[in-house]
Amino acid sequence: MKTIGHILARYTAWLWGLLQHLGIWGPFAITFADAALFGMPVDAIVATYVYKDHKRLLFYVLMASAGETLGSIPLYLIGYLGGEKVLRKRISEARFQKIHDSFERHEFWALMFPAMLPPPAPFKLFVLGAAVFEMKLRDFLLAIFAGRVVRFLTLALLTLFFGPQIVDLVGTLFRRHGIWILVGLAIVAVLGWTLRKRAVKSG
């Protein structure tokens, strides 16, 4: 346990040292790495940036969202060039079919809403799925960016009110009540889609 703690402490020190060199571009670089390479504590980093520099709140939200969006392109290319086998190995056939059906019905929402969710939501599976099911790159990028803007903006506003510790609280709530959060988002999505459809018809 002491060894693991020591490793984590060194990793944390290295990460924050790197962020000091990156300056205001830290959120972009870290979220890009998170999406393209390996998991990073992006929520904690974005929350800390916002907490220490309120005036650049929107800038950090947009940079973090752009980093996650552009960092997802390599995984998209993997999926597009033959990632169905990779996806099938990671999930059950029933789960594969469920994701496929969601993209068949509303592919934009099928990717945007997972992009709004914090860890431990398996977002990279949806990114890979979007490519496997041949979602257009333009729509793919727009859906991720829109979803991440909602996620990071919500996080930033909560940070202003409650401080960076809100990251741990949100993570705990999602782990314990993730299914109900998803149900709530689904209801909001259906209502929003219905209202938009009525507005288009009336217009």
Secondary structure in CASP SS format (residue, H / E / C, confidence):
PFRMAT SS
TARGET T0000
AUTHOR 0000-0000-0000
METHOD secondary structure of the structure
MODEL  1
M C 1.00
K H 1.00
T H 1.00
I H 1.00
G H 1.00
H H 1.00
I H 1.00
L H 1.00
A H 1.00
R H 1.00
Y H 1.00
T H 1.00
A H 1.00
W H 1.00
L H 1.00
W H 1.00
G H 1.00
L H 1.00
L H 1.00
Q H 1.00
H H 1.00
L H 1.00
G H 1.00
I H 1.00
W H 1.00
G H 1.00
P H 1.00
F H 1.00
A H 1.00
I H 1.00
T H 1.00
F H 1.00
A H 1.00
D H 1.00
A H 1.00
A H 1.00
L C 1.00
F C 1.00
G C 1.00
M C 1.00
P C 1.00
V H 1.00
D H 1.00
A H 1.00
I H 1.00
V H 1.00
A H 1.00
T H 1.00
Y H 1.00
V H 1.00
Y H 1.00
K H 1.00
D C 1.00
H H 1.00
K H 1.00
R H 1.00
L H 1.00
L H 1.00
F H 1.00
Y H 1.00
V H 1.00
L H 1.00
M H 1.00
A H 1.00
S H 1.00
A H 1.00
G H 1.00
E H 1.00
T H 1.00
L H 1.00
G H 1.00
S C 1.00
I H 1.00
P H 1.00
L H 1.00
Y H 1.00
L H 1.00
I H 1.00
G H 1.00
Y H 1.00
L C 1.00
G C 1.00
G C 1.00
E H 1.00
K H 1.00
V H 1.00
L H 1.00
R H 1.00
K H 1.00
R H 1.00
I C 1.00
S C 1.00
E H 1.00
A H 1.00
R H 1.00
F H 1.00
Q H 1.00
K H 1.00
I H 1.00
H H 1.00
D H 1.00
S H 1.00
F H 1.00
E H 1.00
R H 1.00
H H 1.00
E H 1.00
F H 1.00
W H 1.00
A H 1.00
L H 1.00
M H 1.00
F H 1.00
P H 1.00
A H 1.00
M H 1.00
L C 1.00
P C 1.00
P C 1.00
P C 1.00
A C 1.00
P C 1.00
F H 1.00
K H 1.00
L H 1.00
F H 1.00
V H 1.00
L H 1.00
G H 1.00
A H 1.00
A H 1.00
V H 1.00
F C 1.00
E C 1.00
M C 1.00
K C 1.00
L H 1.00
R H 1.00
D H 1.00
F H 1.00
L H 1.00
L H 1.00
A H 1.00
I H 1.00
F H 1.00
A H 1.00
G H 1.00
R H 1.00
V H 1.00
V H 1.00
R H 1.00
F H 1.00
L H 1.00
T H 1.00
L H 1.00
A H 1.00
L H 1.00
L H 1.00
T H 1.00
L H 1.00
F H 1.00
F H 1.00
G C 1.00
P C 1.00
Q C 1.00
I H 1.00
V H 1.00
D H 1.00
L H 1.00
V H 1.00
G H 1.00
T H 1.00
L H 1.00
F H 1.00
R H 1.00
R H 1.00
H H 1.00
G H 1.00
I H 1.00
W H 1.00
I H 1.00
L H 1.00
V H 1.00
G H 1.00
L H 1.00
A H 1.00
I H 1.00
V H 1.00
A H 1.00
V H 1.00
L H 1.00
G H 1.00
W H 1.00
T H 1.00
L H 1.00
R H 1.00
K H 1.00
R H 1.00
A H 1.00
V H 1.00
K H 1.00
S H 1.00
G C 1.00
END
